């Protein structure tokens, strides 16, 4: 995974409101109006957060009439989980030789 995509994923999780949005979406698809009610934020603020979440691939949106409906993308969630796992998995090179000579 490239660094740009990795940064987008982590950006999605580095704001309290975005974490709250993802937690709300864990119970299923939500209309933007419901998310607005739950978070008590303005519509432009919600749009900003949803753009970041959708750009990361973690959340997907679909338009129904004048409203947007958002849900967690199973594929995007798997990519995010794999990204974290890849970044935090130690890789042994050679015979665990230190890069610093003693």
CNS distance restraints for C-alpha pairs under 8 A (distance, minus, plus):
assign (resid   1 and name CA) (resid   5 and name CA) 6.87 0.50 0.50
assign (resid   1 and name CA) (resid   6 and name CA) 6.83 0.50 0.50
assign (resid   1 and name CA) (resid  83 and name CA) 7.28 0.50 0.50
assign (resid   2 and name CA) (resid   6 and name CA) 6.33 0.50 0.50
assign (resid   3 and name CA) (resid   7 and name CA) 6.04 0.50 0.50
assign (resid   4 and name CA) (resid   8 and name CA) 6.39 0.50 0.50
assign (resid   5 and name CA) (resid   9 and name CA) 6.36 0.50 0.50
assign (resid   5 and name CA) (resid  56 and name CA) 7.22 0.50 0.50
assign (resid   6 and name CA) (resid  10 and name CA) 6.36 0.50 0.50
assign (resid   6 and name CA) (resid  83 and name CA) 6.89 0.50 0.50
assign (resid   7 and name CA) (resid  11 and name CA) 5.93 0.50 0.50
assign (resid   8 and name CA) (resid  12 and name CA) 6.35 0.50 0.50
assign (resid   8 and name CA) (resid  52 and name CA) 7.61 0.50 0.50
assign (resid   8 and name CA) (resid  55 and name CA) 7.04 0.50 0.50
assign (resid   8 and name CA) (resid  56 and name CA) 5.04 0.50 0.50
assign (resid   9 and name CA) (resid  13 and name CA) 7.01 0.50 0.50
assign (resid   9 and name CA) (resid  56 and name CA) 4.85 0.50 0.50
assign (resid   9 and name CA) (resid  57 and name CA) 7.55 0.50 0.50
assign (resid   9 and name CA) (resid  58 and name CA) 7.52 0.50 0.50
assign (resid   9 and name CA) (resid  80 and name CA) 6.32 0.50 0.50
assign (resid  10 and name CA) (resid  14 and name CA) 6.37 0.50 0.50
assign (resid  11 and name CA) (resid  15 and name CA) 7.70 0.50 0.50
assign (resid  11 and name CA) (resid  52 and name CA) 7.49 0.50 0.50
assign (resid  11 and name CA) (resid  56 and name CA) 7.93 0.50 0.50
assign (resid  12 and name CA) (resid  18 and name CA) 6.60 0.50 0.50
assign (resid  12 and name CA) (resid  52 and name CA) 5.87 0.50 0.50
assign (resid  12 and name CA) (resid  53 and name CA) 5.26 0.50 0.50
assign (resid  12 and name CA) (resid  56 and name CA) 6.40 0.50 0.50
assign (resid  13 and name CA) (resid  18 and name CA) 6.42 0.50 0.50
assign (resid  13 and name CA) (resid  19 and name CA) 6.00 0.50 0.50
assign (resid  14 and name CA) (resid  18 and name CA) 7.57 0.50 0.50
assign (resid  14 and name CA) (resid  19 and name CA) 7.71 0.50 0.50
assign (resid  15 and name CA) (resid  19 and name CA) 6.33 0.50 0.50
assign (resid  16 and name CA) (resid  20 and name CA) 6.22 0.50 0.50
assign (resid  17 and name CA) (resid  21 and name CA) 6.15 0.50 0.50
assign (resid  17 and name CA) (resid  39 and name CA) 7.55 0.50 0.50
assign (resid  17 and name CA) (resid  49 and name CA) 7.65 0.50 0.50
assign (resid  18 and name CA) (resid  22 and name CA) 6.22 0.50 0.50
assign (resid  18 and name CA) (resid  49 and name CA) 6.17 0.50 0.50
assign (resid  18 and name CA) (resid  50 and name CA) 7.89 0.50 0.50
assign (resid  18 and name CA) (resid  53 and name CA) 7.36 0.50 0.50
assign (resid  19 and name CA) (resid  23 and name CA) 6.19 0.50 0.50
assign (resid  20 and name CA) (resid  24 and name CA) 6.21 0.50 0.50
assign (resid  20 and name CA) (resid  39 and name CA) 7.80 0.50 0.50
assign (resid  21 and name CA) (resid  25 and name CA) 6.27 0.50 0.50
assign (resid  21 and name CA) (resid  35 and name CA) 7.08 0.50 0.50
assign (resid  21 and name CA) (resid  39 and name CA) 7.97 0.50 0.50
assign (resid  22 and name CA) (resid  26 and name CA) 6.36 0.50 0.50
assign (resid  22 and name CA) (resid  59 and name CA) 7.98 0.50 0.50
assign (resid  22 and name CA) (resid  72 and name CA) 7.22 0.50 0.50
assign (resid  23 and name CA) (resid  27 and name CA) 7.80 0.50 0.50
assign (resid  24 and name CA) (resid  28 and name CA) 7.79 0.50 0.50
assign (resid  24 and name CA) (resid  30 and name CA) 7.89 0.50 0.50
assign (resid  24 and name CA) (resid  35 and name CA) 7.62 0.50 0.50
assign (resid  25 and name CA) (resid  29 and name CA) 5.92 0.50 0.50
assign (resid  25 and name CA) (resid  30 and name CA) 6.45 0.50 0.50
assign (resid  25 and name CA) (resid  70 and name CA) 7.42 0.50 0.50
assign (resid  25 and name CA) (resid  71 and name CA) 5.65 0.50 0.50
assign (resid  25 and name CA) (resid  72 and name CA) 6.16 0.50 0.50
assign (resid  26 and name CA) (resid  71 and name CA) 7.93 0.50 0.50
assign (resid  26 and name CA) (resid  72 and name CA) 6.98 0.50 0.50
assign (resid  28 and name CA) (resid  71 and name CA) 6.25 0.50 0.50
assign (resid  28 and name CA) (resid  72 and name CA) 7.69 0.50 0.50
assign (resid  29 and name CA) (resid  69 and name CA) 6.43 0.50 0.50
assign (resid  29 and name CA) (resid  70 and name CA) 5.42 0.50 0.50
assign (resid  29 and name CA) (resid  71 and name CA) 4.43 0.50 0.50
assign (resid  29 and name CA) (resid  72 and name CA) 7.55 0.50 0.50
assign (resid  30 and name CA) (resid  34 and name CA) 6.29 0.50 0.50
assign (resid  30 and name CA) (resid  35 and name CA) 6.74 0.50 0.50
assign (resid  30 and name CA) (resid  69 and name CA) 5.44 0.50 0.50
assign (resid  30 and name CA) (resid  70 and name CA) 5.40 0.50 0.50
assign (resid  30 and name CA) (resid  71 and name CA) 6.55 0.50 0.50
assign (resid  31 and name CA) (resid  35 and name CA) 6.61 0.50 0.50
assign (resid  31 and name CA) (resid  67 and name CA) 6.75 0.50 0.50
assign (resid  31 and name CA) (resid  68 and name CA) 5.88 0.50 0.50
assign (resid  31 and name CA) (resid  69 and name CA) 4.21 0.50 0.50
assign (resid  31 and name CA) (resid  70 and name CA) 6.28 0.50 0.50
assign (resid  32 and name CA) (resid  36 and name CA) 6.12 0.50 0.50
assign (resid  32 and name CA) (resid  46 and name CA) 7.99 0.50 0.50
assign (resid  32 and name CA) (resid  67 and name CA) 6.64 0.50 0.50
assign (resid  32 and name CA) (resid  68 and name CA) 5.61 0.50 0.50
assign (resid  32 and name CA) (resid  69 and name CA) 5.88 0.50 0.50
assign (resid  32 and name CA) (resid  70 and name CA) 7.06 0.50 0.50
assign (resid  33 and name CA) (resid  37 and name CA) 6.30 0.50 0.50
assign (resid  33 and name CA) (resid  67 and name CA) 7.64 0.50 0.50
assign (resid  34 and name CA) (resid  38 and name CA) 6.25 0.50 0.50
assign (resid  35 and name CA) (resid  39 and name CA) 6.09 0.50 0.50
assign (resid  36 and name CA) (resid  40 and name CA) 5.63 0.50 0.50
assign (resid  36 and name CA) (resid  41 and name CA) 5.88 0.50 0.50
assign (resid  36 and name CA) (resid  42 and name CA) 6.98 0.50 0.50
assign (resid  36 and name CA) (resid  43 and name CA) 6.93 0.50 0.50
assign (resid  36 and name CA) (resid  46 and name CA) 7.03 0.50 0.50
assign (resid  37 and name CA) (resid  41 and name CA) 7.76 0.50 0.50
assign (resid  41 and name CA) (resid  45 and name CA) 6.44 0.50 0.50
assign (resid  41 and name CA) (resid  46 and name CA) 6.73 0.50 0.50
assign (resid  42 and name CA) (resid  46 and name CA) 6.30 0.50 0.50
assign (resid  43 and name CA) (resid  47 and name CA) 6.14 0.50 0.50
assign (resid  44 and name CA) (resid  48 and name CA) 6.25 0.50 0.50
assign (resid  45 and name CA) (resid  49 and name CA) 6.38 0.50 0.50
assign (resid  46 and name CA) (resid  50 and name CA) 6.01 0.50 0.50
assign (resid  47 and name CA) (resid  51 and name CA) 6.05 0.50 0.50
assign (resid  48 and name CA) (resid  52 and name CA) 6.57 0.50 0.50
assign (resid  49 and name CA) (resid  53 and name CA) 6.27 0.50 0.50
assign (resid  50 and name CA) (resid  54 and name CA) 5.91 0.50 0.50
assign (resid  50 and name CA) (resid  59 and name CA) 7.81 0.50 0.50
assign (resid  51 and name CA) (resid  55 and name CA) 5.88 0.50 0.50
assign (resid  52 and name CA) (resid  56 and name CA) 6.24 0.50 0.50
assign (resid  53 and name CA) (resid  57 and name CA) 6.64 0.50 0.50
assign (resid  53 and name CA) (resid  58 and name CA) 5.94 0.50 0.50
assign (resid  53 and name CA) (resid  59 and name CA) 5.48 0.50 0.50
assign (resid  54 and name CA) (resid  58 and name CA) 6.17 0.50 0.50
assign (resid  54 and name CA) (resid  59 and name CA) 4.80 0.50 0.50
assign (resid  54 and name CA) (resid  60 and name CA) 5.52 0.50 0.50
assign (resid  54 and name CA) (resid  61 and name CA) 7.29 0.50 0.50
assign (resid  56 and name CA) (resid  76 and name CA) 7.66 0.50 0.50
assign (resid  57 and name CA) (resid  73 and name CA) 6.96 0.50 0.50
assign (resid  57 and name CA) (resid  76 and name CA) 4.78 0.50 0.50
assign (resid  57 and name CA) (resid  77 and name CA) 7.66 0.50 0.50
assign (resid  58 and name CA) (resid  72 and name CA) 5.90 0.50 0.50
assign (resid  58 and name CA) (resid  73 and name CA) 5.40 0.50 0.50
assign (resid  58 and name CA) (resid  74 and name CA) 7.72 0.50 0.50
assign (resid  58 and name CA) (resid  75 and name CA) 7.77 0.50 0.50
assign (resid  58 and name CA) (resid  76 and name CA) 4.37 0.50 0.50
assign (resid  58 and name CA) (resid  77 and name CA) 5.25 0.50 0.50
assign (resid  58 and name CA) (resid  80 and name CA) 7.25 0.50 0.50
assign (resid  59 and name CA) (resid  70 and name CA) 6.68 0.50 0.50
assign (resid  59 and name CA) (resid  71 and name CA) 5.60 0.50 0.50
assign (resid  59 and name CA) (resid  72 and name CA) 4.45 0.50 0.50
assign (resid  59 and name CA) (resid  73 and name CA) 5.16 0.50 0.50
assign (resid  59 and name CA) (resid  76 and name CA) 7.11 0.50 0.50
assign (resid  60 and name CA) (resid  70 and name CA) 5.69 0.50 0.50
assign (resid  60 and name CA) (resid  71 and name CA) 5.59 0.50 0.50
assign (resid  60 and name CA) (resid  72 and name CA) 6.25 0.50 0.50
assign (resid  60 and name CA) (resid  73 and name CA) 5.83 0.50 0.50
assign (resid  61 and name CA) (resid  68 and name CA) 6.30 0.50 0.50
assign (resid  61 and name CA) (resid  69 and name CA) 5.46 0.50 0.50
assign (resid  61 and name CA) (resid  70 and name CA) 4.39 0.50 0.50
assign (resid  61 and name CA) (resid  71 and name CA) 6.54 0.50 0.50
assign (resid  62 and name CA) (resid  68 and name CA) 5.60 0.50 0.50
assign (resid  62 and name CA) (resid  69 and name CA) 5.30 0.50 0.50
assign (resid  62 and name CA) (resid  70 and name CA) 6.55 0.50 0.50
assign (resid  63 and name CA) (resid  67 and name CA) 5.82 0.50 0.50
assign (resid  63 and name CA) (resid  68 and name CA) 4.47 0.50 0.50
assign (resid  63 and name CA) (resid  69 and name CA) 6.21 0.50 0.50
assign (resid  64 and name CA) (resid  68 and name CA) 6.10 0.50 0.50
assign (resid  64 and name CA) (resid  69 and name CA) 7.14 0.50 0.50
assign (resid  72 and name CA) (resid  76 and name CA) 7.67 0.50 0.50
assign (resid  72 and name CA) (resid  77 and name CA) 7.17 0.50 0.50
assign (resid  73 and name CA) (resid  77 and name CA) 5.98 0.50 0.50
assign (resid  74 and name CA) (resid  78 and name CA) 6.17 0.50 0.50
assign (resid  75 and name CA) (resid  79 and name CA) 6.27 0.50 0.50
assign (resid  76 and name CA) (resid  80 and name CA) 6.19 0.50 0.50
assign (resid  77 and name CA) (resid  81 and name CA) 6.16 0.50 0.50
assign (resid  78 and name CA) (resid  82 and name CA) 6.06 0.50 0.50
assign (resid  79 and name CA) (resid  83 and name CA) 6.01 0.50 0.50
assign (resid  80 and name CA) (resid  84 and name CA) 6.35 0.50 0.50
assign (resid  81 and name CA) (resid  85 and name CA) 6.19 0.50 0.50
assign (resid  82 and name CA) (resid  86 and name CA) 5.95 0.50 0.50
assign (resid  83 and name CA) (resid  87 and name CA) 6.14 0.50 0.50
assign (resid  84 and name CA) (resid  88 and name CA) 6.17 0.50 0.50
assign (resid  85 and name CA) (resid  89 and name CA) 5.94 0.50 0.50
assign (resid  92 and name CA) (resid  96 and name CA) 5.96 0.50 0.50
assign (resid  93 and name CA) (resid  97 and name CA) 7.56 0.50 0.50
